[in-house]
Amino acid sequence: MRIRARYTKVGKVRFTSHRDVARMWERALRRGRMPVSYTAGFTPRPQLSFGLALPTGCESIAEYLDIALDEPVEPSDLVRAVGSMLPDGVDVVAAGILEPGTNSLQEDVSSCLWEIHVPCVVPDELDVAIERALDADSLPIQRERKGRNVVDDLRPSVLALSCAGSDVDGARLLAELGTRPRGVRPSELAQALGVEFGLARRTCQWIERDGSRWEPLMADPAGTAVIWERAS
């Protein structure tokens, strides 16, 4: 069976890398005595499938992980057994059983929502930068790829931008950024907008299907998990 877990990454733990987070989960699952499936071969590895990598230094309240298990486990049991084994800031907020044939997170997630602190600007100034970006035909930035500097256009991946008002010593930017053909980091968006980049938090990941938007995993008010629940 496979279980999908939704978890947070907030506070000081945001400075750990994606690989370090994977090691945290491997250790927590082992200490929680979960019957995790392992790959075959000379160097067996736990069969864990993470979603889109979170840029180091960014927070998130909507990270996901698919866990393959050799024996049936109740999602609530996994949350209780593993949750206390994870470091401060990494909290499991929901878990649910995946139906056979469910696509991987990497295949399904099409966009992410971000809240980004933009220091040293007032909302009116941020509104001007947003309007300029949305009206632009292209938003070119330089990226390094395979040791070479290339110019990429971010505009097709910038799906929505808005100013959510004043923030501490600045303003708050809300952004929906597409993940295909390449994901956009909040720091890259700030570069394209011509503003400084502060703390960014991923708040949601969306799956587009049949004209509707879905979250990979939602938790209802009772704390139980629902897979493929339509987002409001």
N, C-alpha and C positions, 0 to 999 in steps of 0.2 A: 504494500500500500504506500501511498504518498500523502504526506501532510504538508500543507502550506501554512507558514507562520508569518504574521505581520509583527514588526518590531520597530522600536525607536532607536535613534542614535543622536543623543543630545548631550550638551555639556562638554566637559573636557575630552570625552571619548571621541568627539568629532575629529580630533587631530590624529587618530589612528587610521591606518590605511585600510583599503578594502581587503587586502590579504590578511592583515591582522584580525579584522573582524571575522573572517572565515576561520581562523585558528581559534578565536574565542568560542565560536559556535561548536567547532569540533570537540574542544575540551569540555564545554558545558554538556553536550549530548553524551559524551563518554562518562562524565561524572554523574549525570542523571540516569545512567544505566538504560539508555534508549537503545532498542535493537536496530541500529542503523545498518543499512545495506552497504557493502563494500564492493569496490570494483575487483575484477580478477587480475591476475598477473603477478609480477615479482614485487611490485610496490602498491598494494591495495590502498585505496583511498575511500573515505566515506562519500557516499553518493548524495552530495548536497548541490543544489542548483540555485545560485543567487540571482537576483534581478539586476537591474542596471546599476553599475558601480556608482557610488556616491562620491563626488569629489572630496578629497581630504580637506578638512576644515569646515565643511558644510554640515548642518544638522538635518535631521529628517524625523518625521513622525509617521512615515509610510514606507518602510523598507520591507522587502519580502524575501522569503527563502523556502524552497521546496526540499523536503526531506524524504528520501526513500527508506522504507523500513522493511525488515524481514518478517516481522510479526505485527498483528493488529494492535494499535495503541489508540486510546481515546485522546482526541486533541486536548481536552482539558487536563488529562494526566501529563501530557508532554509539557504544557504550559507550567504546571506546578513543579514538575521535576527539574525542568531546565531553567526556568526563570530565575531562581535564586542562585544559579551557578554563573550567571552572566554579570559583567561589571556594571557599576553605576552608570546610568545613562542609556544602557541597552536593556529595554524592557519589552517582553512579549505581550502584545495587546490583544491578539486574536490568533486562533489556529483552526483549520478546517481540513477535512479529508478531500483530496482531489479525485475527481472522477477519472476513470481510465481514458486515455487519449487526450487529456487536457494539454494544450500547448505550453511550452516553457515560457517563463516570464520574458526572456530575451526576445522571443518571437512575437509575443502578444502586446506588450506595452507600447503604445504609440505616442504618448505625450506625458509630461509631468507638470505639476503646478508648483510654483516657487513663491515664497515670500522673501524679499531681499531688502536689507537695510541699506539705504543710499545715504552716506554721511555728507554733511556740508552743503546740502541743497534744501530749498523749501519746496512744498508741493507744486507751486506754480512753475518753478524751474524744471521740475521733473516732468510735469505735464507737457512742457514744450519739447523736451528730449523725446518723450514717448511719441508725440504727434509727428515729429520729424522722422523717427524710425519707422513708424507704421506707413507713412506716406512715401518712404524711399523704395525705389525699385530693387535695390540691393544693399546689403550691409556687409561689406567685405572686411575680413580680419585675417591676420597672418597666423598660421599654425605650423608646427613642426611635425612632419610625417616622414618616418623612415630616414631621419637625418637630414631632410631637406625642408626648407621653408616653402610653404605653399599658401596661396590665397584662397580662402573659402568664403562663400556667401551664406550668411546666417539667415537672411530674410525668409526663405521658405520654411524654416523651422521656428520662426517667431510667430506663434499662432494668436497670441493675445497679450496685451500689456495694459496695465492701468495703475494709477496712483491711489494708494489706500489712505492717503493723508499723512500727517506729520508723524515722525518717529523721534526717538531720542537723538538730538543733534543732527537731524536730517529728515528724510522722508522714507516711506515704505512703498516698494514696488511689488506688484503682483504680476507674475508672468506665467504663461503657459507655453512651454517649449517642446517642440516635436523631437522625437528620437530617431527619425529616419530622414535622409540616409545616414546622418551622423548626429549624435546628441550635441546639445549646446550647454556648456557650463555657464553658471551665473556670472563668473568673472569675464567670460567672453562676451556675454550680453552687455555687461557694464562697459566693456571696451568699445563695443559697437555704438552704444548710446552716448559715449563721451562723458560718463560719470564715474565717480569712485565706487568701489565695490566693498560692501560691509558684510556682515553676517548674513548667510543665506540658509533657508530652511525649506526642504522639500516637504510639501504637505499632502500631496496626492499623486498617484500614478493612474493613468487612464488607459483602458482598452477600448478601442473603437470596434463595434461589431453590429452589423445589420442596421446601421444608422443610429445606434444607441451607444452611450458611453457607460462603461462598467469599471468598477474597481476590482483588482485581482482578489481581494478578500475584504469583507466588511464585517464589523462586529455590531450586533444589535444591542439595545440598551441592557439586555439581560446578561451580556458578556459572552454569548455564544457566537460562533463564527458562521458566516454564510458565504458560499462560493458562488460567484457569478450573480450576485444580487445587483439589480438595476440601480444605478446611482440616481439620486434625485437631482 
